[in-house]
Amino acid sequence: MLQSSTIQFLKALKKNNNREWFEKNRPVYEAAKKDYLTFVTEVLEELKQVDNSLNELEPKQCVFRINRDVRFSKNKEPYKTNFGASFSKGGKKVQCAGYYFHLEPGACFLGGGLWMPMAPDLKKVRQEIDYCFKEFNGILKQSKFKSNYGDLDSSEKLIRAPKDYELDNPAIEYLKLKSFVVTRPVLDGTLLDKQLVKQTIADFKIIAPLVHFLNRAIES
């Protein structure tokens, strides 16, 4: 579970996203950051029982910085209004499939998969889906998977079939994708629940087969 003070800090930051306010409230931020890291630590320890590829991962390798990179953005607000954590065997700086928890009051979610892989890895994933579509489709059609996540996010995809694939390929709608991720919302009312870690692990466990499939593809 998380502390209510952590949620309140993120709400206040959204209304006061400037350096002067942040510095005045730095002790509150440090306490909130510590609380989120504690939550991440608990999730990671349990998740290692589900996915042993995470055994060498440390909690601090999972958590993203709160400072925004504003160099190429029209939005010049200096801070993110969320705490995010990526659980993948390479840590947050290495691109591979994994799990993600996004803490942002009113917009919390969790999920997993592989987001916007580079061209060589994207090619490998498409090839693996093509070669092993029965296995891949079976993962997505599992009842718990469908009831919790529906299907892969299709917001980033090609209009036409990718090179080397025909439109009549049974996997074509998945082969068009540029990312291979699923997400589901986390209600604010559950954030302070003692069962939050347990429920998060249950949700991650459902998508573990997808994560394993994608990592197998890019490591081949």
N, C-alpha and C positions, 0 to 999 in steps of 0.2 A: 504494500500500500504506500501511498504518497501522503505527505503532510499538506494540510489545507493552506499553510503559509506559502508553500511552493506554488500552488495554483493561484493564490492571491498575488504573488509577486509577478507572475506572467501576465495576469490581467492588468496590473498596474503599469507594467512595462509597455504594454500595447498602447496605453493612453499617454505615456510619458517617454517616448522613444528618443531620448537625447542624452548626451554624455553628462551633462550637469546633473540631471536627475539620477542617472545610473550611478555616478560616483558618490552621490549623497546616500544612495541605498545599496552600496556595494556589500556591506555586511549581510543584508537581506538576500542579495544575490548569491553570496558565497554559501549561505545556509541552504538556499534552494538548490544550488548546484550540487552540494554534498548530499542532499536528500535524493535527488535524481540519480546520482552515482550509486547510492545505496540500493535503490530500486534496480538499476541496471546490473549491479553485482549479483543481486538475488536472482534475477532473471537468467543471467549468464550461467550461474552455477547449476541451475535446473536445466537449462537448455543443453548444456554439455552432456546430460544424460540422454538427450534425444538425438543430438548430432555431435558425434565424437570428433569431427573435424575441427571443432571449436576448442579443443582441449588446451591448446597453447595460447588462446586469446585472453587478454587482460581487460578488465572493465574500462580502464582509461583509453584503451584503443578503440572503444566503441562509441564514445560520446563526442559529438560535434561541438565546436566552439560556438559561442553565442554571438560573436562579432560577425557582421556581414561584410562581404567583399563588395564594396560599392563602386569600384573603379569603372566598371562597364555597365552599371545599372542606372536607370533614371530614378529609381527609389534610393535616396541617399540616407535613409534611416540607418543608424549605425549598428543596431542590434536586431537579431532574430527575435521573434516573439514566441519562440518554442524551444523546448529541449528535445533533441533528436539523438537516437542511438541506433547504430547499425551493427548487427551481430553477424559477421562473416569471418571466415578463417584467416583472411588477410588483413583484418582490421578495416577501419573506415577509409584508409588511403589506398587499398588494393581493390581493384575491380573484380569481384566474383559474386556469385549468387549468395544471398543471405537473408536475414530477417531484419525488420525495422520497426521501431516504436517511436511515434511522434506525439509528444506531449504539448498540446496547445489548447487552452480552454476554448470550447466551442468548436474545435476542429481537430480533435484527437483521432488518431487512427493507428493501426498496425498492419503489417503485411510482410511481403517478402518476394524474392525472385531476383531478377537481373535487370538493372535499369540502364538503358542506353549504352549497351556494350560497344566497344570500338569495332571497326569493320572486320578484322580477323576473327574476333570472338563471335560476332554476329553471324558470320559465315559458318562457323563451326556449329553454333546452336541451330541454325536453319537446317544444316545437313543432318544433325542428330534427330531433329523432329521429323524430317523426311524419311530417314532410315528406320526410325523407331516410333512411328506415329501411333501404332497400336498401344504401345506402352505409355507414350506421352498423353494420348487422349484418355487412356484409362485413369491416369492421375487426376486429370481435370474433371472426369465424370464421376469420381467417387462422391457418394451422397453427402458426406460431411463437407467435402471441398465445395461442392455446388451450393449447399445451403448456407455456408459461412461466407464464401467469396464470390459465388456466381461463376465468373469466367475471367480470363486474363484481361487486363486493361487494354482497350483497343484505341485509345486516344492518339497514340503515336504509331502510324502505320503507313505503308506505301499504298498508293492508289492502284498501281499495276503490280503484276507478279514480279518478284525479284528475279534477277538474272539467273538463268539455268533452271527455272521452274515454270511449269505450265499452269494455266488457270484451272485445268481440270484435276489438278493434284488435290487429293482429299484433305490435305493439311494446308491448303493455300492461304486461308484466312489467318492462320498462325504464322505462316512463313512470311507474310507481309509485315508482321509486327517489327518494330524497332526496339521495343522493350518487352520483357516477359515478367510482368509483376501482377500481384493481386493485393488488394487492400480491403479493409473493412473498418468502419468507424468504431471508436471507443467512446461510450457515453461518459460525459463528465461525472455523472452520479456514481460511476463505478471506480473512479480514481482513488477514492479514500477507503475503498472496500478492502478488507483483509485478504480477500480472495483474488486480488488483482494479479499478483504474480502467478498464481495457479491458473487463472483463466488465460493469461497471456501465453503461458507455456502450452496450454491446450490448443490455443489458436495457432501457435507456431508449429506444433506437432503435425497439424493437418497439412501444412504446406511444405514440410520437410522433404517429402518425396520429389516435389517440384524443384526445390533447391538442389537436391542431390543430382537430379537429372541434368540440370543446367550446368552445374559444376563439372560433371562428367564430360559434358560436351566440350567445354572450353579447355579442359585439361587433356583432351585426347590428341 
